[in-house]
Amino acid sequence: MAAPTHAATSGAGKLLVRPTWTKGVLSWVTTVDHKRLGLLYIMSAFMFMAVASVEAFIMRLQLMRPEQQLVSPDT
């Protein structure tokens, strides 16, 4: 295999740079990097655990005493 002797250059002699999204939420949402995907997975697991904990606490408050009206039957 032959080694490349020159890089792709534009007409002005500058090296062409591949456009990348390096900042922002969109770069996290559209990533294929396994480290970022793992962090997103862990963060979403903790988020769902927090929501479930709050809902479980509300249900336990409802069942603590008879005739509690903390949560209506329509919800």
C-alpha positions as CSV (number, residue, x, y, z in Angstrom):
1,M,0.0,0.0,0.0
2,A,1.2,3.4,-0.9
3,A,1.2,6.1,1.8
4,P,-0.7,9.3,0.8
5,T,1.7,12.1,0.0
6,H,-0.7,15.1,0.3
7,A,-3.9,16.0,2.1
8,A,-7.0,17.4,0.4
9,T,-6.7,21.1,0.1
10,S,-9.0,23.8,-1.1
11,G,-8.2,26.4,-3.7
12,A,-6.6,28.8,-1.2
13,G,-4.2,26.1,0.1
14,K,-6.0,25.5,3.4
15,L,-6.8,22.0,4.7
16,L,-10.4,21.0,4.5
17,V,-11.9,20.3,7.9
18,R,-14.8,17.9,8.3
19,P,-17.8,19.6,9.8
20,T,-18.7,18.1,13.2
21,W,-21.1,18.9,15.9
22,T,-19.0,19.2,19.0
23,K,-21.3,21.1,21.3
24,G,-24.9,21.1,22.4
25,V,-27.7,18.8,23.2
26,L,-28.1,17.7,19.5
27,S,-24.6,16.2,19.6
28,W,-25.6,14.1,22.7
29,V,-28.9,13.0,21.2
30,T,-27.4,12.0,17.8
31,T,-24.2,10.4,19.0
32,V,-22.9,6.9,18.2
33,D,-20.1,7.1,20.7
34,H,-20.4,4.2,23.1
35,K,-19.3,6.2,26.1
36,R,-21.9,8.9,25.6
37,L,-24.6,6.3,24.9
38,G,-23.7,4.6,28.2
39,L,-24.0,7.9,30.1
40,L,-27.4,8.6,28.4
41,Y,-28.6,5.1,29.4
42,I,-27.5,5.6,33.0
43,M,-29.1,9.1,33.2
44,S,-32.4,7.9,31.8
45,A,-32.4,5.0,34.2
46,F,-31.9,7.3,37.2
47,M,-34.6,9.7,35.8
48,F,-37.2,6.9,35.5
49,M,-36.2,5.6,39.0
50,A,-36.8,9.1,40.4
51,V,-40.2,9.4,38.8
52,A,-41.2,5.9,40.0
53,S,-40.0,6.8,43.5
54,V,-42.1,10.0,43.6
55,E,-45.2,8.1,42.4
56,A,-44.6,5.3,44.9
57,F,-44.3,7.8,47.7
58,I,-47.6,9.5,46.6
59,M,-49.4,6.1,46.6
60,R,-48.1,5.3,50.1
61,L,-49.3,8.7,51.3
62,Q,-52.7,7.9,49.8
63,L,-52.9,4.5,51.6
64,M,-51.6,5.8,54.9
65,R,-55.0,6.6,56.3
66,P,-58.6,5.7,55.3
67,E,-60.6,8.2,53.2
68,Q,-57.5,10.1,52.0
69,Q,-58.2,12.3,49.0
70,L,-54.6,13.0,48.0
71,V,-55.1,11.4,44.6
72,S,-58.6,11.4,43.1
73,P,-60.0,8.1,41.7
74,D,-60.2,9.7,38.3
75,T,-56.4,9.9,37.9
